[in-house]
Amino acid sequence: MKDIRVRAAEERDLEAIAEIFRCPGVIHGTLQLPYRSLEDWRERLSRRSPDRHPLVAELDGRVVGMLTLYRQQADRRRHAGSLGMAVHDDHQGRGIGTALMAAAIELADRWLGLHRLELEVYTDNQRAIRLYERFGFVIEGTLRDFALRDGRYVDAYAMARIRPDV
């Protein structure tokens, strides 16, 4: 297996990103809806902002994961960012999430100067929780009935990481 390469998402990644978000496991583990069209993804990915940083992970030249780092917009929250991530069902457990998280942390700490990173994760997603904890995220609370998933409301954890060197 070749190295995982993380880079900025580009227009040419559109179909691969749409494929990732069609995976049943990705739908189950994220806030995404099934049945999004390619045009929906084109419109979402075309929204450019200096506070939105979409990254993709390539494995053997194929895009198999995506993470977006968002800087908070409110003036008094500009020190914080939030993360959303998905890894193709066929490539989970192969270091893709780790590579994306490492790149996002480097971007947040060394280039954006973010002090706090935040995310939400379903309470039953133990694999993701362990990944986030390895990067210094801690559970700050439980968000009850956070999202509708497969016809039922499910809880999520609010997790955050405070940059350790500030």
QUIVEN-V316451 format. One record per helix or strand. SS is the DSSP state (a for helix, b for strand). FROM is the first residue (numbers start at 1). LEN is the number of residues. If there is no record, write none. Layout:
BEGIN
SS,FROM,LEN
SS,FROM,LEN
END
This chain:
BEGIN
b,4,5
a,11,10
a,24,6
a,38,9
b,52,8
b,62,10
a,75,3
b,80,8
a,89,3
a,96,16
b,116,7
a,126,9
b,138,12
b,152,11
END
